[in-house]
Amino acid sequence: MPVKTVPLCIKMQGESQLENVTVQVAQAVAGSGLHAGVVTVFIKHTTAAVLIIEDEPGIRADTKAVWDRLIPADPVWQHNTRNPGENNGHSHLRAHLQGPSVTIPFVEGAMMLGTWQQIVVIDFDTRSRTRDLVVQIIGE
């Protein structure tokens, strides 16, 4: 089965910023020349994650609020205390729970997302940086 790999780079600000990558992933799938299969979107970082949401302002705010409540920023996280100058222990923990990837089936070169489903990257870190993603398309 053929495999196509497309790298994506996104400038992010951190602090639970969400960035919609649905269009870029759809373009990668459509440009792959493959008719049907699956696409995986994977982020190559331990303080960011990939998820599928209904991308609207209320859900964006609620997503940030739930992470702030579940795993608050706290200077006594062991990652912070064992690594002087680090303040992103909560960022790692949030990314652990959310996960680094999603997989979506596609048919006729188009992802089979539901009406409201969008692919987003969430950057939990405490500083801005460029995030590297891998879009891997497997199919026929």
C-alpha positions in Angstrom: 0.0 0.0 0.0 1.5 3.4 -0.9 2.5 5.8 1.8 2.8 9.6 1.3 4.3 11.8 4.0 3.8 15.6 4.1 5.5 17.8 6.8 3.7 20.8 8.1 5.2 23.7 10.2 3.0 26.0 12.3 4.0 29.0 14.3 2.3 28.8 17.7 2.1 31.1 20.7 1.7 28.6 23.5 -0.7 29.0 26.4 -3.2 26.5 25.0 -3.5 28.3 21.7 -5.5 26.3 19.1 -4.7 26.3 15.4 -7.0 24.7 12.8 -5.0 22.5 10.3 -8.0 20.9 8.6 -7.4 22.7 5.3 -3.7 21.9 5.1 -4.5 18.2 5.9 -7.3 18.1 3.3 -4.9 19.5 0.7 -2.3 16.9 1.6 -4.8 14.1 1.2 -6.2 15.5 -2.1 -2.7 16.0 -3.5 -1.5 12.5 -2.5 -3.0 10.9 -5.6 -4.5 8.2 -3.3 -8.2 7.4 -3.6 -9.0 5.8 -0.2 -7.2 5.0 3.0 -6.3 6.7 6.3 -4.4 9.9 7.1 -2.7 10.4 10.4 -1.7 13.8 11.8 1.1 13.5 14.3 2.9 16.3 16.2 6.6 15.9 17.0 6.5 17.6 20.4 5.8 16.7 24.0 4.1 19.9 25.0 1.5 20.0 22.2 -1.3 17.7 20.9 -3.6 17.1 18.0 -7.4 16.7 18.4 -10.7 16.9 16.6 -13.2 19.5 17.8 -16.1 21.6 16.6 -14.0 24.7 16.0 -16.0 27.6 17.3 -15.1 30.3 19.8 -17.1 28.8 22.7 -15.4 25.4 22.4 -12.0 27.1 22.0 -12.6 28.9 25.3 -14.0 25.8 27.0 -11.1 23.7 25.9 -8.6 26.1 27.4 -10.7 26.4 30.6 -11.0 22.6 31.1 -7.2 22.1 30.7 -6.6 25.0 33.2 -8.9 23.3 35.7 -7.7 19.7 35.1 -3.9 20.3 35.1 -3.1 23.8 36.3 0.2 25.6 35.9 2.1 24.9 39.1 5.7 25.7 39.9 6.0 22.6 42.1 5.5 20.0 39.3 8.5 17.8 39.5 9.6 18.7 35.9 9.8 22.3 37.0 11.7 21.7 40.3 14.1 19.2 38.8 14.9 21.3 35.8 15.8 24.9 36.9 14.3 27.5 34.6 11.6 25.2 33.4 8.0 26.2 34.0 6.1 23.9 31.6 5.5 20.7 33.6 1.8 21.2 33.2 2.3 21.5 29.4 3.8 18.0 29.2 1.1 16.5 31.4 -1.7 18.0 29.3 -0.1 16.8 26.1 0.2 13.3 27.6 -3.5 13.1 28.2 -4.6 14.6 24.9 -2.2 12.7 22.7 0.1 13.4 19.8 -2.1 12.2 16.8 -5.4 11.6 15.2 -6.3 9.2 12.3 -9.1 9.9 9.8 -10.3 7.7 7.0 -10.6 9.2 3.5 -12.5 8.1 0.4 -12.3 9.6 -3.1 -9.4 11.8 -1.9 -11.6 13.5 0.8 -11.5 13.0 4.6 -14.6 11.5 6.1 -14.9 14.1 8.9 -18.4 14.8 10.3 -20.2 18.1 9.6 -18.6 20.0 12.5 -15.4 18.1 12.9 -12.2 20.0 12.5 -8.5 19.0 13.1 -6.7 21.3 15.5 -3.3 21.6 17.1 -3.2 22.7 20.7 0.0 24.2 22.0 0.2 23.8 25.8 3.7 25.2 26.2 4.6 28.5 28.0 6.4 30.1 25.1 6.0 30.6 21.3 7.7 28.3 18.9 7.3 26.6 15.5 5.5 23.2 15.7 6.4 20.4 13.4 3.6 18.0 12.2 3.8 14.9 10.1 0.8 14.2 7.9 1.1 10.5 6.8 -1.3 9.2 4.2 -1.7 5.5 3.6 -4.0 4.1 1.0 -4.6 3.0 -2.6 
